[in-house]
């Protein structure tokens, strides 16, 4: 049997991209907020029942993890929050700083650079744009830091990885997946999934719910209402058959997981 604390805890990325799913859940669930790559470790250690983790981390731990259907972190084209910054074009960058807080964006960037026959030096660093660009000619950032960097220095944005993935594959990009350990009781997963899926449905269908989520997001970001409204159209949480095709292409081609995605039901 698993401990009751684990069964009542969900992991949530400490960024904006899952706000439509997690808005209002704090009163009923223990919510463990952390960067996406950290959540993978929490999940494997049974600190939470499920968590949105980098798709690349799922590929790395597919023998231990299972995916929940319908929900994830996706984009079709411009994503706005997974960006390469620099003062020169991508093909002139000799070095690129990579963040420590997202496996998927790093794996995706390496795949897209390989498609261009580019081979810069990679330097793993903390996700601080100013510090990264002092040491390297380019810097990859995700989430709130990428959004803020684009707001403050739009001329330094050299590549949007979601837009570039679409150009090469003609498919959406799934950056994050909701995963659980394979030994998690299926009843607990179905309950947690139903709660998140219900929240997402109301966000998609209700103008009032969408407005409430955006106003909540404003309390923990530096972005205004208009930019957040646009952001929740660039990044979305519903995985349909087209998104699933994009996810499987990323898992098989960029991550080398020949079996692709495996779902709990």
Buried (B, 14 or more C-beta within 10 A) or exposed (E): EEEEEBBBBBBBBBBBBBBBBBBEBEEEBBEBBBBBBBBBEBBBEBBBBBBBBBBBBBBBBBEBBBBBBBBBBBBBBBBBBBBBBBEEEBEEBEBBBBBEBBBBBBBBBBBBBEBEEBEBEBBEBEBBBEEBBEEBBBBBBBBBBBBBBBEEBEEBBBBBBBBBBBEEBEBBBBBBBBBBBEEBEEEBBEEBBEBBBEBBBBBEEEEEBBEBBBEBBBEEBEBEEEBBBEBBEBBBBBBEEEBBBBBBBBBBEBBEBEEBBEEBE
